[in-house]
Amino acid sequence: MFALRTMVRGQVFAGAAASAEVLRQDLLTVRQDSGDAALADAVAQRVTRNLTPGTVLLLADAAGRPIAGNLSAWPPNVATDAHAGAVELYRIGRPLPEAMWVRATALPGGRRLLTGSVVEGERRAVRVLEAAMLFALSLAVAFAALASWLAARMIVLRLETTVATLGAVRDGDLSRRVPADATGDAFADLAGSVNAMLDRVEALVVELKIATDGLAHDLKSPLTRLRSALERAAVVVTEPAALEAVDRALAEGERLLALVETALRITRAEAGIGTESFTAVDLGGELEDIAEIYGPVAEDAGRDIRVAAASGVVLAVHRELLGQALGNLVDNALKYGAGTITLALTTAPGMVTVSVADRGDGIAPHDREAALRRFGRLDSARSGTGAGLGLSLVAAVARLHGGAVRLGDAAPGLVVAIDLPV
């Protein structure tokens, strides 16, 4: 816009300068040809009487007094040797100053000649053009902003159903699909690709469910029979060494059976299997039940379990899996922690947090990610009987409910928080 304005002004003032230059050259020619200053003055006076409405002329003596022309005095802001330029001056008989394009020339004998053209009308035209260009630019910006907003809104509206479908699938509804779109544009192609992907995911999850159910049946049945055989052997064996060996085998069988069941639970939870079993549960009452179950064990270990739960918090959860996850946390706190174990329930806008904290050594920040991995065991826990699946199951259960697990510092001790969306 600035460049356009400069170009228009240059063209207007260039035209004024050309007309003023013709007048100046005519007067100089008379002065040079005749060599008589008086004659040149007389010519200037005659020219003054016949000046066109837009012409500016002033012939002044060395003191600046006017000899001829339509200006009353030599303007103080115009030097004799100045180049052509724009100024505002009063013409004789004009009440207001006008914009002029003038040029000053020094003559022999100290006289000075000022010629030019009035460009007030042209300047007004430039101002109107500038205002029009500014208005047009404002409209262009406004229309561009509106077009951008409409385009963004259109994209959001076209993607809303796709995002909603993916959110439902993320929450466990594998049957949801993006509605068919017959427009044939890029959004329709995206919807078709998303539906094809969801079909494949659903098929894989169904296959996984069948495989895990079959694996659970195939492994649990022989492990259960092995446990029964060992229990019968423990009844008939009388030799102390043989009885001790049977007891060890029975304990390992129980541990192996629990490991298989836990691994299968993690796999099913991570696949989103189990959301159909969600029921409304009083979370505060659930924590009280867990504290009552583990209370005698904690008392035998010289520990205490305390519950700090907000009342009346009811949430749709998988009660069995959540109970097992919280039980794993309490069991870990009994094995590896110290001091009082605190089961807490807190609420925030859109979120419910269930946490288990102890007063032990805790887990270093750089080890917390490894502790949440499947079969992740820290050096301090490798001497125990655990398989490194406890925290992994907790994380899988949290994801099944659309939440997450956070490991923090209880100062001292470890706090494991499960964030569940409301």
C-alpha positions, 0 to 999 in steps of 0.5 A: 500500500505504501509503495502504491501511494508513493507511486500515485503521488509521484505521478501527480507531482511529476505532472505539476513539475512539468508544467511549472518547468515550462513556465520557468524556461519561458521566462529564462529564455526571455531574460537570456535573449534580451539581456534586459532585466526590465524587459524580462520583468515586464514579460513576467508581469504580462505572464502574471496577468494571464496565469492559468488558475493552477499556476504559481509565479513569483519574480522577486528582487534581491531583497525578496520583494515581489516584482511580478507573480501571484505570491505576495512575498518570497516564502521563507521556507524555500531557498534560492538554490533549492530543488523542486519540492512540495510546500504550502503557500498562500496565493494572492486572493486566496484565504487558505494555504494550498499545496504547491509544487515549486522550483526556485531559480537564482537570476543574475543581479540577485533576482529570484524566480519561483515557478510552480503548480497548485496540486491541492486537488491532486493531494485531496485525490491522493488522500481519498485514494489512500482512504479507499485503499485502506478500506479495501485492505481492511475488507480484504483482511476481514474477508480473509479472516472469515474465510479462514474461520469458515474453512477451519470450522468446516474441517472441524465439523467434517472430522467431529464424527471421526474423532468421536468414533475414535474416542469411543473405540479408545474407551472400549466400544470396538463396534463404533464406526465412522458414518458413511460419506458419499461425497468422495472427497479426502474426508470420505477417504479418511473415514473409509480408511479409519473404518477399515483399520477399526475392522482390523483392530476389532478382528484382532481383539476378538482373536486375542480374546479367543486366544487368551481364553483358550490359553487360560483354560489350557494352562490353568487346567493342568496347573490346577490338576498339578496343585490337586496332585501335590495336595494329595501327595502332601497327605500321604507322604510321611517322610519329612524331606519328601513332605518339605519337597512337596510343600515347595512344589505346591508353593511354586505351583501356586505362584506359577498359577497366579503369574499366569492369571495375572499375565492374562488379566493384564493382556485382556485389560490392555486389549480393552476387554472387560468394559462390559463388566463395569458397575457402579461402585462406592470407591470409599467403601471399596477402600474400606473393604481392602483395608479390612482384608489386609488389616490382619496381615499388616498387624502381624507385620507391626504395620497399620493401614489407614483410610482417608477417603471422601464419602459418596464417590460412586464410579462405574468401574470393573470392581474385580480388576480394580480391587486386585490392582489396589490389593497389589499396591497394598501387598507391595507396600507391605513387602517393600515399604515401611510405616503406615499404609494410607489408602486415599480417595480424592476428587477433582473436576472431572477426575477421581484419584485413588492412591496407596502410600507408605513411609518406606524408601520409595522408588527413585524417579529414574526407576519408576518407568521401569517399575511400570513395565511388565516383568519390570523388577528393581534390584531391591525386589529381585530377592523376593517371590514377585514376578514384576507384574503387580504395577504392570497390572495396575497400569493396565487396569487404569488404562482400561478405565481411561485413566493413568498411573502416577508414581510419586514421592510420599516424603518419605516413601512411595505413593501410587496414584490411579487417576480415573476420569469421571 
